[in-house]
């Protein structure tokens, strides 16, 4: 038989002076927590003021924790002359609110922000509040005994539904705490400007993986699962890597190698597998190479380690661009060379200072004319080379026509036979 709600006690508390004092204390504590929560959030969002917090989990727990602290102080003082009633009800409600916000934060950290997440957040919130409600109406003790009687055989052991639910809660809370700690480390690393970006990525990923593994082990131990059973899983994983996951494992190992030796970094201009572009993203499994036409190629890390990669900006970002043209033999070659250097200096993207100033020279003599080459240097290869060549060729075409310099062309003579 389910225990009914003690409505007479609630009515008696509302008719007493102490009951209204308790309600006032609860309202005051919640108001203080709400005001402090809003103030810290506004300061954190604007980046101004004395209080500056960027941890989402702290912001989420600020309201329930502040309210809970004030309620605990009020209970300690109030119970000296009267047994609290409404204060005793408000405390588990604040604990439930803290659990709700902590679980929602854990879900966001684990799953990101997919479309189904808001619905899942509401499910988690209603589930926790339902547990609190069942506790106050007296259903929870009977439900707990029923869950203990419902046993699931797991191998040679018997696992009750209550133990299973407790294990799920412990796992979620442990993972949330580990994600919060790893978030702290990542934020500290983001502020360390002296550390290379690739090294920061490696450290943050390694810390997150280790924290999650450590949290799962703690949760499994707390649930009562024998950790020696994981040796079977470890052996199966080793066999799987040896048989079918060697490519995946090699990609991850190659990814950490690239991040540590910094042979390829964000923003580098590379050529690999006949693909030329800018490194837009580095992950532990692949690299995103964005070409100038907007196409993004997903290159496995193993390819970058086992094949030759042309890094156009490894030691510096200065790249040479060559523009070749052939002029007729009867043209003024010296004037053509001067015009080519002038065209190179007129381009805004080219470097003007020695030793990277534009230089024009004679490269060879062909059957139809003299081949000239203009070499210019740029320091923004991520913007592409075609635009520089186009601008210089256009300037040369205009300058050559204005100064009577002819472009070499093949002359063909047809003679009739017979």
C-alpha positions in Angstrom: 0.0 0.0 0.0 1.5 3.3 -1.1 2.0 5.8 1.7 -0.1 9.0 1.1 1.2 12.5 1.3 1.1 13.9 4.8 -1.3 16.8 3.9 -2.3 17.4 7.6 1.3 18.1 8.5 1.6 20.5 5.6 -1.6 22.3 6.7 -0.3 22.4 10.3 3.0 23.9 9.2 1.3 26.5 7.1 -0.9 27.5 10.1 2.2 28.0 12.4 4.5 31.0 12.6 7.5 28.7 12.2 6.2 27.3 8.9 5.9 30.7 7.3 9.4 31.6 8.6 10.7 28.5 6.9 9.0 29.4 3.6 10.5 32.9 3.9 14.0 31.4 4.4 13.6 29.1 1.5 12.4 31.9 -0.8 15.3 34.2 0.4 17.9 31.5 -0.1 16.6 30.8 -3.6 16.5 34.5 -4.4 20.1 35.0 -3.3 21.3 32.0 -5.3 19.4 33.2 -8.4 20.8 36.8 -8.2 24.3 35.6 -7.7 23.9 33.1 -10.5 22.6 35.8 -12.9 25.3 38.2 -11.9 28.2 35.8 -12.4 26.7 34.7 -15.7 26.4 38.2 -17.0 30.0 39.1 -15.9 31.3 35.9 -17.5 29.4 36.6 -20.8 30.6 40.2 -21.1 34.1 39.5 -19.9 34.0 42.5 -17.5 33.8 42.9 -13.8 35.5 41.2 -10.9 34.0 37.8 -11.3 35.0 36.0 -14.5 34.0 32.4 -14.9 34.2 30.4 -18.2 33.4 26.9 -16.9 30.0 25.8 -18.0 29.7 23.3 -15.2 30.4 25.9 -12.5 27.8 28.3 -13.9 25.3 25.5 -14.0 25.8 24.5 -10.4 26.1 27.9 -8.9 22.4 28.4 -8.2 21.7 25.1 -6.5 25.0 25.1 -4.6 24.5 28.6 -3.2 20.9 27.9 -2.3 21.8 24.6 -0.7 24.5 26.2 1.4 22.2 28.8 2.7 19.5 26.2 3.5 22.0 24.0 5.4 23.0 27.0 7.5 19.3 27.8 8.1 18.6 24.2 9.2 21.6 24.2 11.6 20.2 27.3 13.2 16.5 26.5 13.0 16.5 23.0 14.4 17.8 24.3 17.8 14.3 25.5 18.7 12.0 23.8 16.1 12.1 20.8 13.9 12.3 22.0 10.3 9.7 20.9 7.8 9.8 23.0 4.6 13.6 23.4 4.9 13.9 19.6 5.0 11.9 19.4 1.8 13.8 22.2 0.0 17.2 20.6 0.6 16.7 17.5 -1.5 15.0 19.6 -4.2 18.2 21.7 -4.5 20.3 18.5 -4.6 18.0 17.3 -7.4 18.5 20.5 -9.3 22.2 20.3 -9.0 22.1 16.7 -10.3 20.0 17.8 -13.2 22.4 20.5 -14.3 25.4 18.3 -13.8 23.9 15.5 -15.9 22.9 17.9 -18.6 26.4 19.3 -18.7 27.8 15.8 -18.9 25.5 15.0 -21.8 26.6 18.1 -23.7 30.3 17.3 -23.2 29.9 13.7 -24.3 27.5 14.1 -27.2 28.1 17.7 -28.3 25.0 19.5 -29.3 22.9 17.3 -31.6 19.2 17.9 -32.4 17.9 15.3 -30.0 19.8 16.7 -27.0 17.2 19.2 -25.8 14.6 16.4 -25.7 17.1 14.2 -23.7 17.7 17.1 -21.3 14.0 17.3 -20.5 13.8 13.5 -20.0 16.7 13.6 -17.5 15.2 16.6 -15.7 11.8 15.0 -15.4 13.3 11.7 -14.3 15.2 13.3 -11.4 12.3 15.4 -10.3 10.0 12.3 -10.5 12.4 10.4 -8.2 12.2 13.3 -5.7 8.4 13.4 -6.0 8.2 9.6 -5.5 10.3 10.0 -2.4 7.9 12.5 -0.8 4.8 10.6 -1.7 6.2 7.4 -0.2 6.4 5.4 -3.4 10.2 5.3 -3.5 10.8 2.9 -0.6 8.4 0.3 -2.1 9.8 0.9 -5.6 13.3 0.4 -4.2 12.3 -3.0 -2.7 10.7 -4.0 -6.0 13.9 -3.1 -7.9 16.0 -5.1 -5.5 13.8 -8.2 -6.0 14.1 -7.8 -9.8 17.3 -9.7 -10.5 19.2 -10.1 -13.8 21.6 -13.0 -14.1 25.0 -11.8 -15.4 27.3 -14.8 -15.7 27.6 -16.4 -12.3 26.4 -13.3 -10.5 23.0 -11.9 -9.8 22.6 -8.2 -10.5 19.5 -6.4 -9.3 17.9 -3.6 -11.2 18.6 -1.2 -8.3 22.3 -2.0 -8.5 22.2 -1.5 -12.3 20.6 2.0 -11.9 23.0 3.0 -9.2 25.9 1.9 -11.5 24.6 4.0 -14.3 24.3 7.1 -12.1 27.8 6.5 -10.7 29.3 6.2 -14.2 27.6 9.3 -15.5 28.6 11.4 -12.5 32.2 10.1 -12.6 32.5 10.9 -16.4 31.0 14.3 -15.8 33.6 15.0 -13.1 36.4 13.8 -15.4 35.2 15.9 -18.3 35.1 18.9 -16.0 38.7 18.4 -14.9 39.9 17.8 -18.4 38.1 21.0 -19.4 40.1 22.9 -16.8 43.3 21.5 -18.2 42.3 22.4 -21.8 41.5 26.0 -20.8 44.9 26.3 -19.0 46.6 25.0 -22.1 44.7 27.4 -24.4 46.1 30.3 -22.4 49.7 29.0 -22.6 50.8 30.9 -25.7 54.4 29.8 -25.3 53.4 26.2 -26.1 53.0 25.2 -29.7 49.4 24.7 -31.0 50.1 21.1 -32.0 51.6 20.3 -28.6 48.5 21.8 -26.9 46.3 19.6 -29.1 48.3 16.4 -28.2 48.3 17.2 -24.4 44.6 18.1 -24.3 43.6 14.9 -26.2 45.8 12.7 -24.1 44.5 14.3 -20.8 40.9 13.9 -21.9 41.5 10.2 -22.9 43.3 9.4 -19.7 40.7 11.1 -17.5 37.9 9.3 -19.2 39.7 5.9 -18.9 40.4 6.7 -15.2 36.8 7.7 -14.6 35.4 4.6 -16.2 37.7 2.4 -14.1 36.7 4.2 -10.9 33.0 3.8 -11.9 33.3 0.1 -12.7 35.1 -0.5 -9.4 32.4 1.5 -7.5 29.6 -0.5 -9.2 31.3 -3.8 -8.1 32.5 -5.1 -11.4 35.8 -7.0 -11.2 38.4 -5.2 -13.2 40.2 -8.4 -14.0 37.4 -9.1 -16.5 38.9 -6.2 -18.6 41.9 -8.4 -19.4 39.6 -10.4 -21.7 38.5 -7.2 -23.4 42.1 -6.1 -23.7 43.1 -9.3 -25.3 40.2 -9.2 -27.7 41.1 -5.6 -28.6 44.7 -6.6 -29.2 43.6 -9.4 -31.5 41.3 -7.0 -33.3 44.0 -4.4 -33.9 46.3 -7.2 -35.1 43.8 -8.6 -37.6 41.6 -5.8 -38.8 42.2 -2.5 -37.1 45.9 -2.0 -38.0 45.1 0.8 -40.4 43.0 2.7 -37.9 45.7 2.2 -35.2 48.5 3.3 -37.6 46.5 6.5 -38.4 46.2 7.4 -34.8 49.8 6.7 -34.1 50.8 8.7 -37.2 48.5 11.5 -36.1 50.2 11.9 -32.7 53.6 11.6 -34.4 52.7 14.5 -36.7 51.4 16.6 -33.8 54.5 16.0 -31.7 57.2 16.5 -34.4 55.3 19.5 -35.8 56.2 18.6 -39.4 52.8 19.7 -40.5 51.0 22.6 -38.7 47.8 24.5 -39.1 48.0 27.0 -41.9 50.8 25.2 -43.7 50.6 25.0 -47.5 51.3 21.4 -48.5 51.1 19.2 -51.6 50.3 15.5 -51.0 48.8 12.9 -53.4 48.5 15.6 -56.1 46.4 17.7 -53.8 47.6 21.3 -53.0 46.0 23.4 -50.3 46.1 24.8 -46.8 46.0 22.6 -43.7 42.7 23.6 -42.2 42.3 21.0 -39.4 44.6 18.5 -37.6 43.1 15.6 -35.8 44.5 12.4 -34.4 43.2 10.3 -37.4 43.2 12.6 -40.4 44.2 16.1 -41.7 41.8 18.4 -43.6 43.5 20.0 -46.7 41.5 22.8 -48.2 42.4 23.7 -51.7 41.9 27.2 -53.2 38.7 26.1 -55.0 37.1 25.3 -51.6 37.3 21.6 -51.9 38.4 19.9 -48.6 40.3 16.7 -48.8 40.4 14.3 -45.9 44.0 12.9 -45.9 44.7 10.0 -43.5 47.6 10.6 -41.2 49.3 7.4 -42.4 49.6 8.9 -45.9 51.3 12.0 -44.6 53.9 9.8 -42.7 54.6 7.2 -45.4 54.6 9.4 -48.5 56.5 12.5 -49.6 54.8 15.7 -48.6 55.7 19.0 -50.1 55.4 21.6 -47.3 55.7 25.0 -49.0 55.8 26.9 -45.6 57.7 24.6 -43.3 60.7 26.8 -42.4 59.3 30.0 -43.7 56.3 31.2 -45.7 58.2 32.7 -48.6 57.5 30.9 -51.9 59.0 31.6 -55.3 56.7 32.1 -58.3 58.1 31.9 -61.8 56.6 33.6 -64.9 58.0 32.5 -68.2 57.6 34.2 -71.6 59.3 34.0 -75.0 60.1 37.1 -77.1 61.1 37.2 -80.7 64.8 37.5 -81.7 64.4 40.9 -83.2 62.9 42.3 -79.9 64.9 44.5 -77.4 65.7 41.8 -74.8 67.3 44.2 -72.3 64.1 46.4 -72.4 62.0 43.2 -72.0 64.0 42.2 -68.9 63.5 45.7 -67.3 59.8 45.6 -68.1 59.4 42.2 -66.5 61.1 43.4 -63.3 59.0 46.5 -63.2 55.8 44.3 -63.6 57.1 42.1 -60.7 57.7 45.2 -58.4 54.2 46.6 -59.3 52.4 43.5 -58.0 51.3 44.2 -54.4 51.8 40.6 -53.1 55.5 40.3 -54.2 58.4 41.0 -51.9 60.5 44.0 -52.9 63.6 43.8 -50.6 66.8 41.8 -51.4 67.5 39.0 -51.7 63.9 38.2 -52.7 63.3 41.2 -55.0 61.9 40.4 -58.5 64.7 39.2 -60.9 64.3 38.7 -64.7 66.8 36.6 -66.6 67.4 34.8 -69.9 66.9 31.1 -69.4 67.5 29.6 -72.9 67.3 30.2 -76.7 64.7 28.3 -78.5 63.8 27.7 -82.2 61.3 30.5 -82.2 62.7 33.1 -79.7 64.4 34.0 -76.5 62.9 32.5 -73.3 62.8 34.9 -70.3 61.8 34.1 -66.8 60.7 36.4 -64.0 61.1 35.1 -60.5 59.2 36.8 -57.7 58.7 35.8 -54.0 55.5 36.0 -51.9 54.9 35.3 -48.2 51.2 34.4 -48.4 51.1 31.1 -50.3 47.7 30.2 -48.7 46.1 32.8 -51.1 47.4 30.8 -54.1 49.9 31.4 -56.9 47.5 31.7 -59.9 46.5 35.3 -59.0 50.1 36.5 -58.9 50.9 34.9 -62.3 47.7 36.3 -63.8 48.4 39.9 -62.6 52.1 39.8 -63.8 51.2 38.2 -67.2 48.5 40.9 -67.7 51.0 43.7 -66.9 53.6 42.1 -69.2 51.1 41.9 -72.1 50.3 45.6 -71.7 53.9 46.7 -71.3 55.2 44.6 -74.3 52.5 46.0 -76.6 53.3 49.5 -75.6 57.0 49.1 -76.2 56.9 47.1 -79.4 58.2 43.8 -78.0 56.8 40.9 -79.9 55.9 37.5 -78.3 57.7 34.7 -80.2 55.5 32.5 -82.3 56.3 29.7 -84.7 56.5 30.6 -88.4 55.3 27.9 -90.8 55.9 28.1 -94.5 53.9 25.9 -96.9 55.4 25.2 -100.4 53.5 23.5 -103.1 55.0 20.4 -104.5 55.1 19.2 -108.1 
